Amino acid sequence: MTTNDSPRWFKSSYSDNGGTCVEVATNLLPAHGIIPVRDSKVPTGSVLALPPAAFSALVAGVKNGDFGSV
Protein backbone atom coordinates (compact mmCIF):
# COMPACT_ATOMS: atom_id res chain seq x y z
CA MET A 1 0.00 0.00 0.00
CA THR A 2 1.41 3.37 -0.95
CA THR A 3 0.90 6.69 0.81
CA ASN A 4 -1.69 7.54 -1.86
CA ASP A 5 -3.67 4.46 -0.80
CA SER A 6 -3.87 5.54 2.85
CA PRO A 7 -6.94 7.61 3.70
CA ARG A 8 -6.23 11.15 4.89
CA TRP A 9 -9.20 11.67 7.18
CA PHE A 10 -10.72 15.07 7.90
CA LYS A 11 -13.86 16.54 9.45
CA SER A 12 -15.81 19.47 8.12
CA SER A 13 -15.18 22.84 9.71
CA TYR A 14 -18.93 22.77 10.48
CA SER A 15 -18.57 19.69 12.69
CA ASP A 16 -18.13 21.49 16.02
CA ASN A 17 -21.38 19.97 17.25
CA GLY A 18 -20.38 17.97 20.29
CA GLY A 19 -18.96 14.93 18.55
CA THR A 20 -21.75 13.80 16.24
CA CYS A 21 -19.76 13.88 13.04
CA VAL A 22 -18.24 11.84 10.28
CA GLU A 23 -14.84 11.97 8.67
CA VAL A 24 -14.11 11.61 4.97
CA ALA A 25 -10.97 10.89 2.95
CA THR A 26 -11.31 12.50 -0.46
CA ASN A 27 -7.70 11.73 -1.42
CA LEU A 28 -8.72 8.23 -2.59
CA LEU A 29 -11.17 9.51 -5.19
CA PRO A 30 -8.74 10.05 -8.10
CA ALA A 31 -6.98 6.68 -7.87
CA HIS A 32 -9.80 4.47 -6.57
CA GLY A 33 -13.06 6.22 -7.44
CA ILE A 34 -14.34 6.12 -3.84
CA ILE A 35 -14.80 8.46 -0.91
CA PRO A 36 -14.40 6.62 2.41
CA VAL A 37 -16.64 7.80 5.27
CA ARG A 38 -16.38 6.83 8.95
CA ASP A 39 -17.73 7.77 12.37
CA SER A 40 -15.24 10.18 13.94
CA LYS A 41 -15.90 8.70 17.40
CA VAL A 42 -14.89 5.19 16.25
CA PRO A 43 -11.84 5.65 14.01
CA THR A 44 -11.08 1.91 14.04
CA GLY A 45 -14.68 0.99 13.17
CA SER A 46 -16.40 0.34 9.89
CA VAL A 47 -15.78 2.49 6.83
CA LEU A 48 -18.26 3.13 4.04
CA ALA A 49 -16.58 3.32 0.63
CA LEU A 50 -18.94 5.50 -1.37
CA PRO A 51 -18.80 6.20 -5.10
CA PRO A 52 -19.02 9.93 -5.92
CA ALA A 53 -22.74 9.89 -6.77
CA ALA A 54 -23.63 8.20 -3.47
CA PHE A 55 -21.46 10.63 -1.52
CA SER A 56 -23.13 13.58 -3.26
CA ALA A 57 -26.55 12.12 -2.40
CA LEU A 58 -25.49 11.69 1.23
CA VAL A 59 -24.32 15.31 1.46
CA ALA A 60 -27.52 16.55 -0.20
CA GLY A 61 -29.62 14.49 2.20
CA VAL A 62 -27.80 15.91 5.22
CA LYS A 63 -28.25 19.46 3.94
CA ASN A 64 -31.94 18.83 3.33
CA GLY A 65 -32.46 17.33 6.79
CA ASP A 66 -33.56 13.99 5.33
CA PHE A 67 -31.96 12.06 8.20
CA GLY A 68 -33.46 13.96 11.13
CA SER A 69 -31.46 15.19 14.07
CA VAL A 70 -29.62 13.42 16.85
N, CA, C, O and CB atoms as a CASP TS submission, in Angstrom:
PFRMAT TS
TARGET T0000
AUTHOR 0000-0000-0000
METHOD Language model
MODEL 1
PARENT N/A
ATOM      1  N   MET     1       0.856  -1.183   0.000  1.00  0.00           N
ATOM      2  CA  MET     1       0.000   0.000   0.000  1.00  0.00           C
ATOM      3  C   MET     1       0.897   1.238   0.000  1.00  0.00           C
ATOM      4  O   MET     1       1.817   1.342   0.810  1.00  0.00           O
ATOM      5  CB  MET     1      -0.971   0.002   1.236  1.00  0.00           C
ATOM      6  N   THR     2       0.634   2.145  -0.881  1.00  0.00           N
ATOM      7  CA  THR     2       1.414   3.373  -0.947  1.00  0.00           C
ATOM      8  C   THR     2       0.758   4.458  -0.112  1.00  0.00           C
ATOM      9  O   THR     2      -0.364   4.288   0.365  1.00  0.00           O
ATOM     10  CB  THR     2       1.572   3.837  -2.399  1.00  0.00           C
ATOM     11  N   THR     3       1.447   5.563   0.065  1.00  0.00           N
ATOM     12  CA  THR     3       0.899   6.690   0.806  1.00  0.00           C
ATOM     13  C   THR     3      -0.396   7.173   0.170  1.00  0.00           C
ATOM     14  O   THR     3      -1.310   7.601   0.875  1.00  0.00           O
ATOM     15  CB  THR     3       1.914   7.831   0.875  1.00  0.00           C
ATOM     16  N   ASN     4      -0.483   7.109  -1.170  1.00  0.00           N
ATOM     17  CA  ASN     4      -1.694   7.542  -1.862  1.00  0.00           C
ATOM     18  C   ASN     4      -2.877   6.630  -1.577  1.00  0.00           C
ATOM     19  O   ASN     4      -4.027   7.023  -1.770  1.00  0.00           O
ATOM     20  CB  ASN     4      -1.447   7.603  -3.351  1.00  0.00           C
ATOM     21  N   ASP     5      -2.597   5.397  -1.114  1.00  0.00           N
ATOM     22  CA  ASP     5      -3.669   4.458  -0.800  1.00  0.00           C
ATOM     23  C   ASP     5      -4.163   4.589   0.636  1.00  0.00           C
ATOM     24  O   ASP     5      -5.180   3.991   0.990  1.00  0.00           O
ATOM     25  CB  ASP     5      -3.201   3.048  -1.047  1.00  0.00           C
ATOM     26  N   SER     6      -3.473   5.349   1.462  1.00  0.00           N
ATOM     27  CA  SER     6      -3.873   5.536   2.853  1.00  0.00           C
ATOM     28  C   SER     6      -4.844   6.712   2.944  1.00  0.00           C
ATOM     29  O   SER     6      -4.547   7.804   2.458  1.00  0.00           O
ATOM     30  CB  SER     6      -2.632   5.772   3.762  1.00  0.00           C
ATOM     31  N   PRO     7      -5.994   6.493   3.561  1.00  0.00           N
ATOM     32  CA  PRO     7      -6.945   7.605   3.697  1.00  0.00           C
ATOM     33  C   PRO     7      -6.363   8.741   4.540  1.00  0.00           C
ATOM     34  O   PRO     7      -5.738   8.498   5.573  1.00  0.00           O
ATOM     35  CB  PRO     7      -8.256   7.110   4.324  1.00  0.00           C
ATOM     36  N   ARG     8      -6.569   9.958   4.101  1.00  0.00           N
ATOM     37  CA  ARG     8      -6.226  11.147   4.888  1.00  0.00           C
ATOM     38  C   ARG     8      -7.556  11.715   5.388  1.00  0.00           C
ATOM     39  O   ARG     8      -8.236  12.460   4.683  1.00  0.00           O
ATOM     40  CB  ARG     8      -5.400  12.226   4.029  1.00  0.00           C
ATOM     41  N   TRP     9      -7.900  11.351   6.600  1.00  0.00           N
ATOM     42  CA  TRP     9      -9.203  11.674   7.176  1.00  0.00           C
ATOM     43  C   TRP     9      -9.285  13.135   7.593  1.00  0.00           C
ATOM     44  O   TRP     9      -8.316  13.709   8.088  1.00  0.00           O
ATOM     45  CB  TRP     9      -9.487  10.779   8.373  1.00  0.00           C
ATOM     46  N   PHE    10     -10.466  13.731   7.384  1.00  0.00           N
ATOM     47  CA  PHE    10     -10.715  15.071   7.899  1.00  0.00           C
ATOM     48  C   PHE    10     -12.201  15.239   8.194  1.00  0.00           C
ATOM     49  O   PHE    10     -13.053  14.553   7.629  1.00  0.00           O
ATOM     50  CB  PHE    10     -10.233  16.144   6.897  1.00  0.00           C
ATOM     51  N   LYS    11     -12.480  16.169   9.092  1.00  0.00           N
ATOM     52  CA  LYS    11     -13.856  16.538   9.446  1.00  0.00           C
ATOM     53  C   LYS    11     -14.141  17.915   8.869  1.00  0.00           C
ATOM     54  O   LYS    11     -13.233  18.724   8.678  1.00  0.00           O
ATOM     55  CB  LYS    11     -14.075  16.524  11.003  1.00  0.00           C
ATOM     56  N   SER    12     -15.390  18.164   8.598  1.00  0.00           N
ATOM     57  CA  SER    12     -15.809  19.469   8.118  1.00  0.00           C
ATOM     58  C   SER    12     -15.572  20.532   9.184  1.00  0.00           C
ATOM     59  O   SER    12     -15.622  20.244  10.380  1.00  0.00           O
ATOM     60  CB  SER    12     -17.282  19.441   7.709  1.00  0.00           C
ATOM     61  N   SER    13     -15.320  21.737   8.756  1.00  0.00           N
ATOM     62  CA  SER    13     -15.181  22.844   9.710  1.00  0.00           C
ATOM     63  C   SER    13     -16.514  23.138  10.397  1.00  0.00           C
ATOM     64  O   SER    13     -16.545  23.859  11.394  1.00  0.00           O
ATOM     65  CB  SER    13     -14.661  24.109   8.997  1.00  0.00           C
ATOM     66  N   TYR    14     -17.610  22.595   9.880  1.00  0.00           N
ATOM     67  CA  TYR    14     -18.928  22.772  10.477  1.00  0.00           C
ATOM     68  C   TYR    14     -19.222  21.715  11.543  1.00  0.00           C
ATOM     69  O   TYR    14     -20.316  21.708  12.107  1.00  0.00           O
ATOM     70  CB  TYR    14     -19.995  22.727   9.397  1.00  0.00           C
ATOM     71  N   SER    15     -18.279  20.830  11.828  1.00  0.00           N
ATOM     72  CA  SER    15     -18.567  19.686  12.692  1.00  0.00           C
ATOM     73  C   SER    15     -18.339  19.949  14.176  1.00  0.00           C
ATOM     74  O   SER    15     -18.214  18.993  14.941  1.00  0.00           O
ATOM     75  CB  SER    15     -17.734  18.531  12.273  1.00  0.00           C
ATOM     76  N   ASP    16     -18.282  21.169  14.599  1.00  0.00           N
ATOM     77  CA  ASP    16     -18.128  21.489  16.023  1.00  0.00           C
ATOM     78  C   ASP    16     -19.484  21.408  16.707  1.00  0.00           C
ATOM     79  O   ASP    16     -20.030  22.405  17.180  1.00  0.00           O
ATOM     80  CB  ASP    16     -17.501  22.900  16.216  1.00  0.00           C
ATOM     81  N   ASN    17     -20.016  20.169  16.743  1.00  0.00           N
ATOM     82  CA  ASN    17     -21.378  19.973  17.249  1.00  0.00           C
ATOM     83  C   ASN    17     -21.437  18.995  18.416  1.00  0.00           C
ATOM     84  O   ASN    17     -22.474  18.372  18.645  1.00  0.00           O
ATOM     85  CB  ASN    17     -22.275  19.482  16.136  1.00  0.00           C
ATOM     86  N   GLY    18     -20.363  18.852  19.143  1.00  0.00           N
ATOM     87  CA  GLY    18     -20.376  17.968  20.293  1.00  0.00           C
ATOM     88  C   GLY    18     -20.014  16.533  19.982  1.00  0.00           C
ATOM     89  O   GLY    18     -20.254  15.654  20.810  1.00  0.00           O
ATOM     90  N   GLY    19     -19.453  16.266  18.835  1.00  0.00           N
ATOM     91  CA  GLY    19     -18.958  14.929  18.546  1.00  0.00           C
ATOM     92  C   GLY    19     -19.790  14.078  17.620  1.00  0.00           C
ATOM     93  O   GLY    19     -19.390  12.957  17.305  1.00  0.00           O
ATOM     94  N   THR    20     -20.936  14.562  17.170  1.00  0.00           N
ATOM     95  CA  THR    20     -21.750  13.798  16.238  1.00  0.00           C
ATOM     96  C   THR    20     -21.327  14.157  14.824  1.00  0.00           C
ATOM     97  O   THR    20     -21.953  14.989  14.167  1.00  0.00           O
ATOM     98  CB  THR    20     -23.267  14.070  16.454  1.00  0.00           C
ATOM     99  N   CYS    21     -20.253  13.520  14.362  1.00  0.00           N
ATOM    100  CA  CYS    21     -19.756  13.880  13.040  1.00  0.00           C
ATOM    101  C   CYS    21     -19.125  12.678  12.344  1.00  0.00           C
ATOM    102  O   CYS    21     -18.858  11.641  12.951  1.00  0.00           O
ATOM    103  CB  CYS    21     -18.744  15.018  13.145  1.00  0.00           C
ATOM    104  N   VAL    22     -18.907  12.856  11.087  1.00  0.00           N
ATOM    105  CA  VAL    22     -18.240  11.844  10.281  1.00  0.00           C
ATOM    106  C   VAL    22     -16.951  12.443   9.737  1.00  0.00           C
ATOM    107  O   VAL    22     -16.774  13.661   9.701  1.00  0.00           O
ATOM    108  CB  VAL    22     -19.160  11.341   9.124  1.00  0.00           C
ATOM    109  N   GLU    23     -16.060  11.557   9.318  1.00  0.00           N
ATOM    110  CA  GLU    23     -14.836  11.969   8.667  1.00  0.00           C
ATOM    111  C   GLU    23     -14.839  11.385   7.261  1.00  0.00           C
ATOM    112  O   GLU    23     -15.394  10.312   7.024  1.00  0.00           O
ATOM    113  CB  GLU    23     -13.579  11.514   9.473  1.00  0.00           C
ATOM    114  N   VAL    24     -14.223  12.092   6.343  1.00  0.00           N
ATOM    115  CA  VAL    24     -14.113  11.613   4.969  1.00  0.00           C
ATOM    116  C   VAL    24     -12.655  11.672   4.529  1.00  0.00           C
ATOM    117  O   VAL    24     -11.847  12.398   5.110  1.00  0.00           O
ATOM    118  CB  VAL    24     -15.009  12.448   4.015  1.00  0.00           C
ATOM    119  N   ALA    25     -12.330  10.903   3.498  1.00  0.00           N
ATOM    120  CA  ALA    25     -10.972  10.887   2.945  1.00  0.00           C
ATOM    121  C   ALA    25     -11.081  11.017   1.431  1.00  0.00           C
ATOM    122  O   ALA    25     -11.122  10.019   0.711  1.00  0.00           O
ATOM    123  CB  ALA    25     -10.199   9.575   3.349  1.00  0.00           C
ATOM    124  N   THR    26     -11.125  12.245   0.965  1.00  0.00           N
ATOM    125  CA  THR    26     -11.313  12.495  -0.462  1.00  0.00           C
ATOM    126  C   THR    26     -10.073  12.193  -1.297  1.00  0.00           C
ATOM    127  O   THR    26     -10.157  12.159  -2.525  1.00  0.00           O
ATOM    128  CB  THR    26     -11.716  13.922  -0.673  1.00  0.00           C
ATOM    129  N   ASN    27      -8.929  11.974  -0.661  1.00  0.00           N
ATOM    130  CA  ASN    27      -7.702  11.732  -1.421  1.00  0.00           C
ATOM    131  C   ASN    27      -7.739  10.418  -2.208  1.00  0.00           C
ATOM    132  O   ASN    27      -6.937  10.236  -3.124  1.00  0.00           O
ATOM    133  CB  ASN    27      -6.513  11.725  -0.481  1.00  0.00           C
ATOM    134  N   LEU    28      -8.649   9.502  -1.875  1.00  0.00           N
ATOM    135  CA  LEU    28      -8.719   8.231  -2.591  1.00  0.00           C
ATOM    136  C   LEU    28      -9.591   8.303  -3.846  1.00  0.00           C
ATOM    137  O   LEU    28      -9.624   7.356  -4.631  1.00  0.00           O
ATOM    138  CB  LEU    28      -9.247   7.158  -1.670  1.00  0.00           C
ATOM    139  N   LEU    29     -10.281   9.395  -4.034  1.00  0.00           N
ATOM    140  CA  LEU    29     -11.170   9.515  -5.187  1.00  0.00           C
ATOM    141  C   LEU    29     -10.446   9.404  -6.527  1.00  0.00           C
ATOM    142  O   LEU    29     -10.883   8.618  -7.368  1.00  0.00           O
ATOM    143  CB  LEU    29     -11.899  10.824  -5.124  1.00  0.00           C
ATOM    144  N   PRO    30      -9.378  10.135  -6.771  1.00  0.00           N
ATOM    145  CA  PRO    30      -8.744  10.047  -8.100  1.00  0.00           C
ATOM    146  C   PRO    30      -8.239   8.646  -8.473  1.00  0.00           C
ATOM    147  O   PRO    30      -8.453   8.191  -9.597  1.00  0.00           O
ATOM    148  CB  PRO    30      -7.592  11.009  -8.162  1.00  0.00           C
ATOM    149  N   ALA    31      -7.585   7.975  -7.555  1.00  0.00           N
ATOM    150  CA  ALA    31      -6.979   6.676  -7.866  1.00  0.00           C
ATOM    151  C   ALA    31      -7.932   5.496  -7.746  1.00  0.00           C
ATOM    152  O   ALA    31      -7.772   4.490  -8.437  1.00  0.00           O
ATOM    153  CB  ALA    31      -5.814   6.445  -6.969  1.00  0.00           C
ATOM    154  N   HIS    32      -8.939   5.620  -6.858  1.00  0.00           N
ATOM    155  CA  HIS    32      -9.795   4.472  -6.568  1.00  0.00           C
ATOM    156  C   HIS    32     -11.277   4.697  -6.856  1.00  0.00           C
ATOM    157  O   HIS    32     -12.060   3.747  -6.844  1.00  0.00           O
ATOM    158  CB  HIS    32      -9.635   4.092  -5.145  1.00  0.00           C
ATOM    159  N   GLY    33     -11.666   5.936  -7.113  1.00  0.00           N
ATOM    160  CA  GLY    33     -13.062   6.223  -7.436  1.00  0.00           C
ATOM    161  C   GLY    33     -14.014   6.096  -6.270  1.00  0.00           C
ATOM    162  O   GLY    33     -15.211   5.889  -6.470  1.00  0.00           O
ATOM    163  N   ILE    34     -13.498   6.219  -5.031  1.00  0.00           N
ATOM    164  CA  ILE    34     -14.340   6.123  -3.841  1.00  0.00           C
ATOM    165  C   ILE    34     -14.023   7.259  -2.880  1.00  0.00           C
ATOM    166  O   ILE    34     -12.953   7.866  -2.925  1.00  0.00           O
ATOM    167  CB  ILE    34     -14.149   4.764  -3.146  1.00  0.00           C
ATOM    168  N   ILE    35     -14.995   7.524  -2.005  1.00  0.00           N
ATOM    169  CA  ILE    35     -14.800   8.462  -0.907  1.00  0.00           C
ATOM    170  C   ILE    35     -15.145   7.700   0.371  1.00  0.00           C
ATOM    171  O   ILE    35     -16.321   7.466   0.649  1.00  0.00           O
ATOM    172  CB  ILE    35     -15.690   9.772  -1.076  1.00  0.00           C
ATOM    173  N   PRO    36     -14.136   7.311   1.151  1.00  0.00           N
ATOM    174  CA  PRO    36     -14.397   6.617   2.407  1.00  0.00           C
ATOM    175  C   PRO    36     -15.017   7.570   3.436  1.00  0.00           C
ATOM    176  O   PRO    36     -14.662   8.747   3.507  1.00  0.00           O
ATOM    177  CB  PRO    36     -13.097   6.004   2.961  1.00  0.00           C
ATOM    178  N   VAL    37     -15.945   7.038   4.225  1.00  0.00           N
ATOM    179  CA  VAL    37     -16.636   7.803   5.265  1.00  0.00           C
ATOM    180  C   VAL    37     -16.645   6.948   6.524  1.00  0.00           C
ATOM    181  O   VAL    37     -16.910   5.748   6.459  1.00  0.00           O
ATOM    182  CB  VAL    37     -18.103   8.197   4.828  1.00  0.00           C
ATOM    183  N   ARG    38     -16.353   7.567   7.687  1.00  0.00           N
ATOM    184  CA  ARG    38     -16.382   6.829   8.947  1.00  0.00           C
ATOM    185  C   ARG    38     -16.897   7.716  10.071  1.00  0.00           C
ATOM    186  O   ARG    38     -16.929   8.940   9.950  1.00  0.00           O
ATOM    187  CB  ARG    38     -14.985   6.288   9.292  1.00  0.00           C
ATOM    188  N   ASP    39     -17.293   7.085  11.151  1.00  0.00           N
ATOM    189  CA  ASP    39     -17.726   7.773  12.368  1.00  0.00           C
ATOM    190  C   ASP    39     -16.481   8.303  13.073  1.00  0.00           C
ATOM    191  O   ASP    39     -15.570   7.534  13.379  1.00  0.00           O
ATOM    192  CB  ASP    39     -18.552   6.816  13.310  1.00  0.00           C
ATOM    193  N   SER    40     -16.433   9.586  13.331  1.00  0.00           N
ATOM    194  CA  SER    40     -15.237  10.176  13.942  1.00  0.00           C
ATOM    195  C   SER    40     -15.005   9.683  15.363  1.00  0.00           C
ATOM    196  O   SER    40     -13.879   9.743  15.858  1.00  0.00           O
ATOM    197  CB  SER    40     -15.347  11.685  13.944  1.00  0.00           C
ATOM    198  N   LYS    41     -16.053   9.196  16.031  1.00  0.00           N
ATOM    199  CA  LYS    41     -15.903   8.704  17.396  1.00  0.00           C
ATOM    200  C   LYS    41     -15.340   7.290  17.438  1.00  0.00           C
ATOM    201  O   LYS    41     -14.891   6.838  18.491  1.00  0.00           O
ATOM    202  CB  LYS    41     -17.235   8.744  18.110  1.00  0.00           C
ATOM    203  N   VAL    42     -15.358   6.580  16.301  1.00  0.00           N
ATOM    204  CA  VAL    42     -14.892   5.194  16.245  1.00  0.00           C
ATOM    205  C   VAL    42     -13.934   5.059  15.054  1.00  0.00           C
ATOM    206  O   VAL    42     -14.273   4.424  14.055  1.00  0.00           O
ATOM    207  CB  VAL    42     -16.103   4.189  16.121  1.00  0.00           C
ATOM    208  N   PRO    43     -12.753   5.646  15.157  1.00  0.00           N
ATOM    209  CA  PRO    43     -11.842   5.650  14.008  1.00  0.00           C
ATOM    210  C   PRO    43     -11.368   4.263  13.572  1.00  0.00           C
ATOM    211  O   PRO    43     -10.905   4.104  12.443  1.00  0.00           O
ATOM    212  CB  PRO    43     -10.652   6.488  14.328  1.00  0.00           C
ATOM    213  N   THR    44     -11.472   3.271  14.432  1.00  0.00           N
ATOM    214  CA  THR    44     -11.080   1.914  14.043  1.00  0.00           C
ATOM    215  C   THR    44     -12.284   1.078  13.622  1.00  0.00           C
ATOM    216  O   THR    44     -12.156  -0.123  13.383  1.00  0.00           O
ATOM    217  CB  THR    44     -10.349   1.226  15.192  1.00  0.00           C
ATOM    218  N   GLY    45     -13.453   1.712  13.532  1.00  0.00           N
ATOM    219  CA  GLY    45     -14.676   0.994  13.166  1.00  0.00           C
ATOM    220  C   GLY    45     -14.848   0.861  11.667  1.00  0.00           C
ATOM    221  O   GLY    45     -13.909   1.032  10.890  1.00  0.00           O
ATOM    222  N   SER    46     -16.059   0.556  11.292  1.00  0.00           N
ATOM    223  CA  SER    46     -16.398   0.338   9.889  1.00  0.00           C
ATOM    224  C   SER    46     -16.237   1.606   9.059  1.00  0.00           C
ATOM    225  O   SER    46     -16.379   2.724   9.555  1.00  0.00           O
ATOM    226  CB  SER    46     -17.820  -0.176   9.771  1.00  0.00           C
ATOM    227  N   VAL    47     -15.938   1.397   7.790  1.00  0.00           N
ATOM    228  CA  VAL    47     -15.779   2.489   6.834  1.00  0.00           C
ATOM    229  C   VAL    47     -16.697   2.214   5.655  1.00  0.00           C
ATOM    230  O   VAL    47     -16.708   1.108   5.114  1.00  0.00           O
ATOM    231  CB  VAL    47     -14.289   2.638   6.370  1.00  0.00           C
ATOM    232  N   LEU    48     -17.464   3.218   5.258  1.00  0.00           N
ATOM    233  CA  LEU    48     -18.263   3.126   4.039  1.00  0.00           C
ATOM    234  C   LEU    48     -17.417   3.646   2.884  1.00  0.00           C
ATOM    235  O   LEU    48     -16.862   4.742   2.972  1.00  0.00           O
ATOM    236  CB  LEU    48     -19.606   3.931   4.169  1.00  0.00           C
ATOM    237  N   ALA    49     -17.311   2.892   1.822  1.00  0.00           N
ATOM    238  CA  ALA    49     -16.578   3.317   0.628  1.00  0.00           C
ATOM    239  C   ALA    49     -17.611   3.719  -0.418  1.00  0.00           C
ATOM    240  O   ALA    49     -18.154   2.869  -1.124  1.00  0.00           O
ATOM    241  CB  ALA    49     -15.625   2.176   0.089  1.00  0.00           C
ATOM    242  N   LEU    50     -17.875   5.008  -0.512  1.00  0.00           N
ATOM    243  CA  LEU    50     -18.945   5.504  -1.373  1.00  0.00           C
ATOM    244  C   LEU    50     -18.427   5.977  -2.723  1.00  0.00           C
ATOM    245  O   LEU    50     -17.417   6.676  -2.793  1.00  0.00           O
ATOM    246  CB  LEU    50     -19.680   6.630  -0.688  1.00  0.00           C
ATOM    247  N   PRO    51     -19.123   5.595  -3.803  1.00  0.00           N
ATOM    248  CA  PRO    51     -18.800   6.203  -5.095  1.00  0.00           C
ATOM    249  C   PRO    51     -19.251   7.666  -5.072  1.00  0.00           C
ATOM    250  O   PRO    51     -20.089   8.034  -4.249  1.00  0.00           O
ATOM    251  CB  PRO    51     -19.483   5.423  -6.277  1.00  0.00           C
ATOM    252  N   PRO    52     -18.718   8.493  -5.946  1.00  0.00           N
ATOM    253  CA  PRO    52     -19.021   9.928  -5.918  1.00  0.00           C
ATOM    254  C   PRO    52     -20.516  10.264  -5.925  1.00  0.00           C
ATOM    255  O   PRO    52     -20.939  11.162  -5.197  1.00  0.00           O
ATOM    256  CB  PRO    52     -18.374  10.587  -7.089  1.00  0.00           C
ATOM    257  N   ALA    53     -21.309   9.576  -6.715  1.00  0.00           N
ATOM    258  CA  ALA    53     -22.743   9.889  -6.771  1.00  0.00           C
ATOM    259  C   ALA    53     -23.420   9.613  -5.438  1.00  0.00           C
ATOM    260  O   ALA    53     -24.283  10.381  -5.012  1.00  0.00           O
ATOM    261  CB  ALA    53     -23.425   9.079  -7.877  1.00  0.00           C
ATOM    262  N   ALA    54     -23.042   8.528  -4.775  1.00  0.00           N
ATOM    263  CA  ALA    54     -23.628   8.201  -3.469  1.00  0.00           C
ATOM    264  C   ALA    54     -23.184   9.210  -2.413  1.00  0.00           C
ATOM    265  O   ALA    54     -23.977   9.602  -1.557  1.00  0.00           O
ATOM    266  CB  ALA    54     -23.232   6.770  -3.038  1.00  0.00           C
ATOM    267  N   PHE    55     -21.929   9.628  -2.467  1.00  0.00           N
ATOM    268  CA  PHE    55     -21.457  10.633  -1.520  1.00  0.00           C
ATOM    269  C   PHE    55     -22.205  11.949  -1.728  1.00  0.00           C
ATOM    270  O   PHE    55     -22.612  12.593  -0.761  1.00  0.00           O
ATOM    271  CB  PHE    55     -19.935  10.847  -1.670  1.00  0.00           C
ATOM    272  N   SER    56     -22.382  12.343  -2.965  1.00  0.00           N
ATOM    273  CA  SER    56     -23.134  13.580  -3.258  1.00  0.00           C
ATOM    274  C   SER    56     -24.562  13.488  -2.744  1.00  0.00           C
ATOM    275  O   SER    56     -25.096  14.459  -2.208  1.00  0.00           O
ATOM    276  CB  SER    56     -23.145  13.863  -4.772  1.00  0.00           C
ATOM    277  N   ALA    57     -25.185  12.318  -2.905  1.00  0.00           N
ATOM    278  CA  ALA    57     -26.555  12.120  -2.403  1.00  0.00           C
ATOM    279  C   ALA    57     -26.581  12.192  -0.880  1.00  0.00           C
ATOM    280  O   ALA    57     -27.511  12.756  -0.304  1.00  0.00           O
ATOM    281  CB  ALA    57     -27.122  10.761  -2.880  1.00  0.00           C
ATOM    282  N   LEU    58     -25.570  11.626  -0.223  1.00  0.00           N
ATOM    283  CA  LEU    58     -25.488  11.694   1.235  1.00  0.00           C
ATOM    284  C   LEU    58     -25.385  13.141   1.703  1.00  0.00           C
ATOM    285  O   LEU    58     -26.104  13.558   2.611  1.00  0.00           O
ATOM    286  CB  LEU    58     -24.287  10.885   1.744  1.00  0.00           C
ATOM    287  N   VAL    59     -24.493  13.902   1.085  1.00  0.00           N
ATOM    288  CA  VAL    59     -24.320  15.310   1.460  1.00  0.00           C
ATOM    289  C   VAL    59     -25.614  16.093   1.218  1.00  0.00           C
ATOM    290  O   VAL    59     -26.014  16.900   2.057  1.00  0.00           O
ATOM    291  CB  VAL    59     -23.153  15.945   0.663  1.00  0.00           C
ATOM    292  N   ALA    60     -26.258  15.862   0.094  1.00  0.00           N
ATOM    293  CA  ALA    60     -27.524  16.554  -0.199  1.00  0.00           C
ATOM    294  C   ALA    60     -28.587  16.189   0.826  1.00  0.00           C
ATOM    295  O   ALA    60     -29.341  17.054   1.274  1.00  0.00           O
ATOM    296  CB  ALA    60     -28.019  16.207  -1.618  1.00  0.00           C
ATOM    297  N   GLY    61     -28.653  14.922   1.199  1.00  0.00           N
ATOM    298  CA  GLY    61     -29.624  14.491   2.200  1.00  0.00           C
ATOM    299  C   GLY    61     -29.387  15.124   3.557  1.00  0.00           C
ATOM    300  O   GLY    61     -30.335  15.498   4.247  1.00  0.00           O
ATOM    301  N   VAL    62     -28.130  15.244   3.942  1.00  0.00           N
ATOM    302  CA  VAL    62     -27.802  15.905   5.216  1.00  0.00           C
ATOM    303  C   VAL    62     -28.222  17.366   5.160  1.00  0.00           C
ATOM    304  O   VAL    62     -28.845  17.870   6.095  1.00  0.00           O
ATOM    305  CB  VAL    62     -26.283  15.793   5.528  1.00  0.00           C
ATOM    306  N   LYS    63     -27.885  18.048   4.071  1.00  0.00           N
ATOM    307  CA  LYS    63     -28.245  19.463   3.936  1.00  0.00           C
ATOM    308  C   LYS    63     -29.748  19.669   3.949  1.00  0.00           C
ATOM    309  O   LYS    63     -30.239  20.676   4.458  1.00  0.00           O
ATOM    310  CB  LYS    63     -27.665  20.035   2.656  1.00  0.00           C
ATOM    311  N   ASN    64     -30.485  18.706   3.385  1.00  0.00           N
ATOM    312  CA  ASN    64     -31.944  18.825   3.332  1.00  0.00           C
ATOM    313  C   ASN    64     -32.627  18.378   4.609  1.00  0.00           C
ATOM    314  O   ASN    64     -33.839  18.539   4.751  1.00  0.00           O
ATOM    315  CB  ASN    64     -32.479  18.028   2.183  1.00  0.00           C
ATOM    316  N   GLY    65     -31.865  17.815   5.544  1.00  0.00           N
ATOM    317  CA  GLY    65     -32.459  17.334   6.788  1.00  0.00           C
ATOM    318  C   GLY    65     -33.199  16.023   6.640  1.00  0.00           C
ATOM    319  O   GLY    65     -34.066  15.703   7.454  1.00  0.00           O
ATOM    320  N   ASP    66     -32.866  15.260   5.609  1.00  0.00           N
ATOM    321  CA  ASP    66     -33.557  13.995   5.331  1.00  0.00           C
ATOM    322  C   ASP    66     -33.330  12.929   6.399  1.00  0.00           C
ATOM    323  O   ASP    66     -34.083  11.957   6.466  1.00  0.00           O
ATOM    324  CB  ASP    66     -33.113  13.460   4.001  1.00  0.00           C
ATOM    325  N   PHE    67     -32.306  13.094   7.233  1.00  0.00           N
ATOM    326  CA  PHE    67     -31.961  12.063   8.202  1.00  0.00           C
ATOM    327  C   PHE    67     -32.352  12.428   9.619  1.00  0.00           C
ATOM    328  O   PHE    67     -32.025  11.700  10.555  1.00  0.00           O
ATOM    329  CB  PHE    67     -30.495  11.785   8.148  1.00  0.00           C
ATOM    330  N   GLY    68     -33.037  13.529   9.792  1.00  0.00           N
ATOM    331  CA  GLY    68     -33.460  13.955  11.126  1.00  0.00           C
ATOM    332  C   GLY    68     -32.288  14.510  11.915  1.00  0.00           C
ATOM    333  O   GLY    68     -31.219  14.783  11.369  1.00  0.00           O
ATOM    334  N   SER    69     -32.511  14.669  13.194  1.00  0.00           N
ATOM    335  CA  SER    69     -31.458  15.191  14.067  1.00  0.00           C
ATOM    336  C   SER    69     -31.204  14.201  15.186  1.00  0.00           C
ATOM    337  O   SER    69     -32.034  13.348  15.501  1.00  0.00           O
ATOM    338  CB  SER    69     -31.842  16.581  14.642  1.00  0.00           C
ATOM    339  N   VAL    70     -30.038  14.345  15.769  1.00  0.00           N
ATOM    340  CA  VAL    70     -29.625  13.420  16.848  1.00  0.00           C
ATOM    341  C   VAL    70     -29.922  14.053  18.176  1.00  0.00           C
ATOM    342  O   VAL    70     -29.658  13.454  19.218  1.00  0.00           O
ATOM    343  CB  VAL    70     -28.115  13.058  16.750  1.00  0.00           C
TER
END
